[in-house]
Amino acid sequence: MRKHQVFRPLRRSLPFLVAFLVSGCSMLPSLDRLNPFASSAPKMAELPAITPLLKVRAIWSYSIGKAGEAVFYPAVAGEAVFVAAADGALARLEDGNARWRVQTEKKPLTAGVGSNGDLVVVAAGATVLVYSAADGSPRWQAKVSSEVLAPPLVTEDLVLVKSGDNRIVAFDHAGRQKWLYQRPTPSLILRAAAPLAAIDPFVLSGFPNGKLVALALTNGAPVWEGTVAVPTGSSELERMADVASAPVVLGAIGCAVAWQGRVSCFDFSENGRVLWSRDISSAAGLGLDQRAVYVTDERSVLHALAPESGSSLWRQEKLLRRNLTAPLPLEAHLAVGDAKGIVHFLSRGDGEFTGRFETDGSPILSAPQSLRQYVLVQTRAGHVYALDAQ
């Protein structure tokens, strides 16, 4: 059996990029440019002076613990926020206060958090750990075929887990496996922590070789498959075109982006018909609202594209190489985190800066999330912030 080659993480290149091959343990100098901490890397852009239009302040903050090499996503369920850390800490927060905090039965944790308000799910390697959202008591555990890096997705009926070997497993809420979906894994892939996305009656996932797949939630059967990007090049590295970030959905339109590939949007009402594609490479991801598709490309340039055609609305290049997260569209602004722990706010209309907030100085790895009217971020050092921007 051919041994898969999987990149292992640098201190922080892109959120999901790495620089060692398992088989040869050799460094790939060509990827040094992606790591802003490498001595040979181009330097990240200095922050431009801005005249803030927003007053940004922390409504609350909480320290859960360091992320280590994992990428943790806070899970929002109603008024509750569930957070986790590599050392096994798992907590339920309400208005910044811990209603409960437990130590998971296994550690280090490699993925989390998923929740529907009833269950809370994290992963430690290939072990899925499920807890009660009400009091943090253990519910059940399950083993999957390989390490889990992406936060599990919890729906009304299922717990869905994507493992590093491109398998998606669905369990019912009692821990019984309901279905399994598997795709072939190329010999060289990005190490990705991209969440799954649910749009009833489908679950969406990106895969290596530029594919976006919609699976039926009921039985895991593939409903349609879209091509985000077509791998090209003479070497395995050049042919990598992995969808390494979460797809985004608005109504019947869904969009995804591939590293060394393209941004593509699809019409779900017409079996995933491709609406348009643009040559933009990203492992960080994208956001979507009725105004635009917002993309953080591999150089940390922010793009706003017309959702109906993909034409450019604006681009913001003043955060070059700051290793931005995917952008979060807000009512009139965008929020995006960077490798220095800074949350930047930009106008949705023209991409100009409207405010910024400095956290603890450590990288923000997962995309900001909405918590009612607030912006929720978690840093690698383990601080969780709820930001109010007015």
Secondary structure, DSSP 8 states (H G I E B T S, - for coil): ----EE-EE-SSSSTT-EEE-TTT--B-GGGGGG-TTSTTS-----------SS-EEEEEEEE----TT-----EEETTEEEEE-TTSEEEEEETTEEEEEEE-SS-S--EEEEE-SSEEEEEETTEEEEEETTT--EEEEEE-SS---S--EE-SSEEEEE-TTSEEEEEETTS-EEEEEE----SEE-------EEETTEEEEEEGGGEEEEEETTT--EEEEEES----SSSTTTT-----S--EEETTEEEEE-TTS-EEEEEGGGTTEEEEEE----SSEEEE-SS-EEEE-TTS-EEEE-TTT--EEEEE-TTTTS-----EE-SSEEEEE-TTSEEEEEETTT--EEEEEE-SSS-B-S--EEETTEEEEEBTTSEEEEEEE-
